[in-house]
Amino acid sequence: MIVAFMLCEVMVSGRISNAFAGDVMIIANKEVPAEHLGWEEVNGIFLGKIMRWSNDDRIIIVLHSNDDIHEAFLKKYVKRTATQFSNVWRQNMFTGKGRIPVEKNSDAELIDYVSKTKGAISYISSDVTLPPGIKVLAK
Amino acid sequence: MRQYISHNKHSIVPVDPDREEKQMHRSCHILIFVFVFILVAGSLPAGAEEVNVHGFISQGYLQTNQNNYLAETDDGSFQFNEMGINFTTAVSDRLTLGCQFFARDLGDVGNDEIVINWAFAEFEYKNWLNLRVGTLKGPFGLYNDLRDFDALRTSIFLPSSVYNEWLRDGLNKLKGIELFGTVILGPLGLVQYQTMVGQPLISMDSGTVKFIQTSGGIDSISAIENDDVYGARLIWTTPLTGLRICGTYIYSNMLYKGIASDPRMPGTEIPLTVDTKNAQVCVFSAEYIYGDLKLSAENYWALSDNTATATINIPGKDPIENIVHQDIDVKDSYYVSIGYRFAEQIEAAFYYSEYVSPEGIQGTKEKLKDQCLSFRFDINPFWVAKLEAHVMDGKFGVLPDNDGHTYNEWMLYAAKMSYSF
């Protein structure tokens, strides 16, 4: 409950904000059966319309808590504002549909989670050096 | 002998003799509901991700300058609230269980009685094929899914030409089975489909029954028989960024029995049966989002073959059956809307909605034209306040004002505040 409360708060507006003027890239666990995604597929995944990878593994959506990185990602790939994006997931919450995304508070936490979680997909600043265990699906 | 609610001389709703007792039980239910709500909210440990709990509560106020609409709005009414709490859990990688308890009050409808809003098991197989069974929300237009949750939309009322508030119960809850999925079309975008068969859960004190009594020329309904309802919806996310096109089709048969009166013979009660065959509803929808701008339009079609059978009893003679056939064909109901978020916390929307009813027995058509301007204020992520004004033209679905008159031109003002977590 507390986690859900915090997630909702962070998803809607309570994001950590740091200056960010760079680009974002889409990253995923190295086991994910995809090598490249277009923005339309990224859009479908992050809006909960596409729930499984081509091998039927569940897609685990991981959000970045940094406000600027999140908004840069939404603008480039999802084509929605932060409010519109959070409303899509609130609609899912209140109709029981879809599984709520995971959220991570730092690059390190996010990279660690994605590298260890089967089916995970996320986004991060293009300047970040990625360790083995993570692949880039769109840049 | 029918009785009528004594404190509302314009209500046509039959009084339930156990009403006070039921209201007391409902109050107890609500107290238990709130207690559980608080208990659950406060006691779940951090990190308990197995069960997701979310809830909402909203309170509104309605006022009309003429007529009564949905409640006793001529004097202003606070009988306009909704609350819900839901629990969902992923039992396995492919199986999800969920349930939402819900209570609402809108004039004579709902009366804060707690009901199951949705409760289902969802089995995910492939992107393009999944299964949901239980108590489900019917597929209907682009926005029926979010109808019970005020904080997800800009306006307080969805346009009545497509989302008739009286009929909300009948469209919103079906006990049945649903297949759904997403088909990726590559450069053509993607299509989400939903097909369903189920039994509508329409209670005798539902808005649907009250609507038939209000506008259907029938004084009281004693029984409703519903066949299974079949529904399908396709939502096409087009390659044009932000554009969605949607089509909904619903097929059903319904029969209701009740009592009508003849103004030429005061005091007489005429048993009436209305058989609605091949009722088909279609909704065609389009939505376009560009940045903070949102445009949408929907067109509503309703077709059915109705047969009304009135049994006239004349003392000393055999009963006479008077049978009237009517083909319902409504295709002129639609709305267009525009919404814009001016700032992070302020959004405004305007819609024009026009509903034209089928021809009545006297060959006349009722209408309701609604021009609505709404303002939404996101106070913080949990609290939302809304204000809206409707300029109305028409009497469809309208109740007489406190002096017993109805007017074509009237205003509806609404305010609502919601909290969700």
Interface residues (C-beta under 8 A of the other chain):
Chain A: M1 I2 V3 A4 F5 C8 E9 V12 S13 G14 E40 E41 N43 G44 K49 I50 M51 R52 D56 R58 K79 R80 T81 T83 Q84 N87 R90 Q91 M93 F94 T95 G96 K97 R99 I100
Chain B: V40 A41 G42 S43 L44 P45 A46 G47 A48 E49 N52 V53 H54 F56 G84 N86 T88 A90 D93 R94 T96 G98 C99 Q100 W118 F120 E122 E124 Y125 K126 N127 N130 K137 D145 L146 D148 F149 A151 L152 T182 I184 G189 L190 Q192 T237 P239 T241 G242 I289 G291 D292 R341 E344 D378 N380 P381 F382 S420 F421
